[in-house]
Amino acid sequence: MVIKCPVCGEENPDDATICKACGAPLENSSEKKAKSGKVLIAIFIFAILVVVAIVAAPIIYKSVPSHNKTDDSDGDGMPDEWELANGLNPNDPGDRNSDADSDGLTNYEEYQLGTDPQNPDTDGDGIPDGLDLIPKADAGIRVTITKIRIKDFVDFPRKPTGQIFARIYVDDNLVGEAPSEPAELEIDKIYDVNWSITTNVSDDRPHKVRIEIYDKDLIGEEMLDINGDSPSKDKAGYYLEINYYLGTGDVGRTQTSDPNNPPDGSNDGNSGLQDDKDAMIEYTITTIDMSTV
């Protein structure tokens, strides 16, 4: 047998490795046979894999659940998976407007809110989901004073500092004082503070938050004026009262004082002999999940 050079066409002996005429490398017959054998094996393996895939495909398809997160067999707006998980019928469109737990919310509203359609009080706070502004959490209020400035001398005789603290009320009930001990603050200096009080509240209505600022000395305590909207000399003309709405659906709503016009008792127009001991504050009120406190 001879091996024909693929470059120049010269015939070479069967055992030659290079062409005697042009020096090009030659492939002998044994190498050709080995390569052909490898190709045949690869084709055989591929054919087996194709047959296995054809046989297994129907079995795998049947094992896949018929409901996924977006299937809605009855077109009621509630996915089949959610209905099955919550004891509803994915083939009954009428259960969209029924109220399985009699809490005042339809099953569809429960789906939208993320509450339990089989539990009338999802967060266990005593307020039925239909009346609960925050039905997925036992809501509370956190009142935080973030800045404070004492604008007048508060102690006799004109001491450069005062012993200052805040008293917080919710719905006319005292819920706490902050800081735990009065802070000694310089007069007419702005302080960044974190005086915070947290309290549980009913989730079914807005609430009234009252902030009072006091100076404490050896004689007792004296309320400072942070209400720039009222020139009244009685107590109501000194404290700050805020109507706070919890929000709806979930915790996290925040209400803050206007940083460009913060509560400031010196804005009430009183001056001279009628002047009060004034202060300025900034605050934040936040709806929180009491289970995280």
Rosetta blueprint (number, residue, H / E / L):
1 M L
2 V E
3 I E
4 K E
5 C L
6 P L
7 V L
8 C L
9 G L
10 E L
11 E E
12 N E
13 P E
14 D L
15 D L
16 A L
17 T L
18 I E
19 C L
20 K L
21 A L
22 C L
23 G L
24 A L
25 P E
26 L L
27 E L
28 N L
29 S H
30 S H
31 E H
32 K H
33 K H
34 A H
35 K H
36 S H
37 G H
38 K H
39 V H
40 L H
41 I H
42 A H
43 I H
44 F H
45 I H
46 F H
47 A H
48 I H
49 L H
50 V H
51 V H
52 V H
53 A H
54 I H
55 V H
56 A H
57 A H
58 P H
59 I H
60 I H
61 Y H
62 K H
63 S H
64 V L
65 P L
66 S L
67 H L
68 N L
69 K L
70 T L
71 D L
72 D L
73 S L
74 D L
75 G L
76 D L
77 G L
78 M L
79 P L
80 D H
81 E H
82 W H
83 E H
84 L H
85 A H
86 N L
87 G L
88 L L
89 N L
90 P L
91 N L
92 D L
93 P H
94 G H
95 D H
96 R H
97 N L
98 S L
99 D L
100 A L
101 D L
102 S L
103 D L
104 G L
105 L L
106 T L
107 N H
108 Y H
109 E H
110 E H
111 Y H
112 Q H
113 L H
114 G L
115 T L
116 D L
117 P L
118 Q L
119 N L
120 P L
121 D L
122 T L
123 D L
124 G L
125 D L
126 G L
127 I L
128 P L
129 D L
130 G L
131 L L
132 D L
133 L L
134 I L
135 P L
136 K L
137 A L
138 D L
139 A E
140 G E
141 I E
142 R E
143 V E
144 T E
145 I E
146 T E
147 K E
148 I E
149 R E
150 I E
151 K L
152 D L
153 F L
154 V L
155 D L
156 F L
157 P L
158 R L
159 K L
160 P L
161 T E
162 G E
163 Q E
164 I E
165 F E
166 A E
167 R E
168 I E
169 Y E
170 V E
171 D L
172 D L
173 N E
174 L E
175 V E
176 G E
177 E E
178 A E
179 P E
180 S E
181 E E
182 P E
183 A E
184 E E
185 L E
186 E E
187 I E
188 D L
189 K L
190 I E
191 Y E
192 D E
193 V E
194 N E
195 W E
196 S E
197 I E
198 T E
199 T E
200 N E
201 V L
202 S L
203 D L
204 D L
205 R L
206 P L
207 H E
208 K E
209 V E
210 R E
211 I E
212 E E
213 I E
214 Y E
215 D E
216 K E
217 D L
218 L L
219 I L
220 G L
221 E E
222 E E
223 M E
224 L E
225 D E
226 I L
227 N L
228 G L
229 D L
230 S L
231 P L
232 S L
233 K L
234 D L
235 K H
236 A H
237 G H
238 Y L
239 Y L
240 L E
241 E E
242 I E
243 N E
244 Y E
245 Y L
246 L L
247 G L
248 T L
249 G L
250 D L
251 V L
252 G L
253 R L
254 T E
255 Q E
256 T E
257 S L
258 D L
259 P L
260 N L
261 N L
262 P L
263 P L
264 D E
265 G H
266 S H
267 N H
268 D H
269 G L
270 N L
271 S L
272 G H
273 L H
274 Q H
275 D L
276 D L
277 K L
278 D E
279 A E
280 M E
281 I E
282 E E
283 Y E
284 T E
285 I E
286 T E
287 T E
288 I E
289 D E
290 M H
291 S H
292 T H
293 V L
